[in-house]
């Protein structure tokens, strides 16, 4: 390993610069990897490209752990595509709307629909939005509120679940760093123990029922809701998503494959001692791959049986979904490669050395949260942010004895927060499109809630840096309750005061 020097950070700086300027994380990671290869081998364009492929990219693919992660992601991609294109999610959400007769129920039911359709953050807008949009219009609820609910249950729910694409991707990044640092903790244990420190995800999910039940709207959202109540649907968009629907599609298309998935996992893992004994990562990924495969076959069989799609069409959808994971695989491979090159150059050692020189250990989670939020906001990509930040934050946390799981939670929360605030984020765009709401209107009305949750999360990461206790999550949720109540009451008082002033002016004019 090279002696730690500032120059070892050049590939990371190039990655950040290209990612932010092009708003494309793949370009940034590729630039960082190639620049690192040049630093290791000297400048020769063709030779270095060959060295990069043969000496750095291929070894990442031949590594058994990495290959297992990519294979699992491919199986997940096929299953998600089937779930989105079976019509089952739409049938399930449609079924839920039958008991919805009030504004509160409409908001809670769309929130529950977003939580239950956890298998795809991008599938939630596609399924929940078009189903609940007519209902929200009928009950005089704003489309901005629907977009907000969708966005608050898409990525925030997905990021908390270890056995779907989000969790598998994140654990792949974690394990790379743990192996390099020779830590005994597993990727699974780290992900699970970091869940209570994903403050922003819990705050984003928790604010929806709080606002719905207590009618605690504030900011531009309160104005949009008032307009909708008056019969004026501001910010409506004609550009909407049209999910796949079929008259024969059943809600069981959602339940049955999930039951099959759980059954396969139990059959394969319980004999190994799960959940009471540790199961090796290779066995767990094999069990998950099998579970997703059999769940996918269940969807294909059900669609063929009910005449929704021929089995050949189902297989085509499945294969296309598998191919859709290619970009995710590319990001992972480049992220793993950049991390390895950084270790060879001494980047992690240099950062750790600088941190040990006087950086307070308790500030690492808060700083990690802020940096992740900035990168995610600028690029519109939380996944790309994780790939950039994990190789920096984990070695630093270990070197200065900062709370590791709080730091991991901070990177995940920061990436999610920045993504939520970003107008160019894919989930922001899909949430507004799925709800039939103008994209800027969704960005404008959601931003105050996101900033409130982000501010609470930042404060809690400072506390977690000192105490590293999962109970800090309780403080975050209680703080959210208090702040939302105060802000809503302030907005209500301000509105009533403005209304009274206007009435007084009208009275004076008439007099």
PyMOL commands that set and color helices and strands:
alter all, ss='L'
color gray80, all
select helices_A, chain A and resi 6-22+25-41+45-62+64-85+88-99+103-116+121-138+143-153+155-158+165-181+187-197+199-214+220-229+252-272+281-305+311-323+326-345+347-356+361-379+382-399+404-421+426-434+439-467+472-510
alter helices_A, ss='H'
color red, helices_A
deselect
rebuild
show_as cartoon
